[in-house]
Amino acid sequence: MDIELLRKDMVAAMKAKDKPRKEAISSLISAIKKVAIDEGSRDDISEELCNRVILKEMKTVKEQIDTCPDARADLKAEYQLRYDVIAEYAPKLMSAEEVKAYLQEKFADLLATKNKGQIMKTVMAELKGKADGKVINQVVASLCN
């Protein structure tokens, strides 16, 4: 995801007077800028950094939805709208089947060791931002058994 596209979409939401969408995109841009500054790449924000922050924000909002009490339907709806907006910009993640095929192709020798810790360490470095950590963990656990 390119930060310029986010900025254009935020302007479009402002022109359309779509305040909830504008706020969701604005918070996403702020989070990306903050991480970029923290990592020392203020002027040159990479696509990888944007995708990583978008996935992190999506996970945070998902946790907010899950922990929100059922009595607060208004708040839950607000979180859900924010989640849906962020999901539009999130990179497509690999499915469990794709992860399994990838691991069997690239890491067949490592999988033969059945050392889950070593496999996870190596695989997570390779698949970070391409697949959900929980999915990777489940696939590695099933392959080690």
Secondary structure, 3 states (H helix, E strand, C coil): CCHHHHHHHHHHHHHCCCHHHHHHHHHHHHHHHHHHHHCCCCCCCCHHHHHHHHHHHHHHHHHHHHHCCCCCHHHHHHHHHHHHHHHHHCCCCCCHHHHHHHHHHHCHHHHCCCCHHHHHHHHHHHHECCECHHHHHHHHHHHHC
